[in-house]
Amino acid sequence: MKIYKKTLISLFAVILSIMILAPRPGVAQVVNAATKKRISIGVGLFTDIWMNSPSGMKTRTINQGVQLFGTYNMPFGKSNFSFAIGIGINVHNLYWNYMFQGRNDSLQFVKIPDTLSYQRSKLTLPYVELPLEFRFKAKSKFAMGIGFKVGYMIYGHAKWVGEDYLFKTTNTLRASFKDIKNIERFAYGPTLRFGYKWFHVNGYYALSSIFQKDKGPDMYPISVGFVLMPF
């Protein structure tokens, strides 16, 4: 968890430094104005629709996630089109009726027995991402973008809140399982975004499975949500 927090802090610091980075004296105002105009910062919420889940697996209707990114825009001359590249973080959550068992070096997920009561069982997948996007922005402030992104998972972990099935006590068990070995490290897929001024609707279609081949079901998310881009 410390690695996860340090990565979040580092990423936020990078994005913030991009916004306030000052060049050498004499050209500071000109370069700052031009540079800041090309910087886009976005933060958003989304839900994951989990596809190709096996029979018997139930996922929650809303699997909320969060995203944060910063991009640098390169316009095509004086046209309304541009290309953007950046860095971001995206956290996916899968709320399901499965749980993990075993040691950290050999964790396996199994269906939760009907005799076991629980409040929450989820798999959290945070990624550091490299987004690429072709953008269009009209004079009316309508904007859209078509792109692709690649992510690297930094701290995949599972959480359990419910009956204590590990130590067989009457207390509520709150457990976190880390270093899950059967999850793919890389995720990638196309993106789509459109909106007006600073409010945008966006989507992501994963082309990669979250589990390694023959280590779990060939599940992948379709993400739909909104993003605020005030800068």
Summary of the structure (lengths in Angstrom):
residues: 231
radius of gyration: 20.6
end to end distance: 30.2
largest distance: 71.8
contacts: 679
relative contact order: 0.18
helix: 14%
strand: 54%
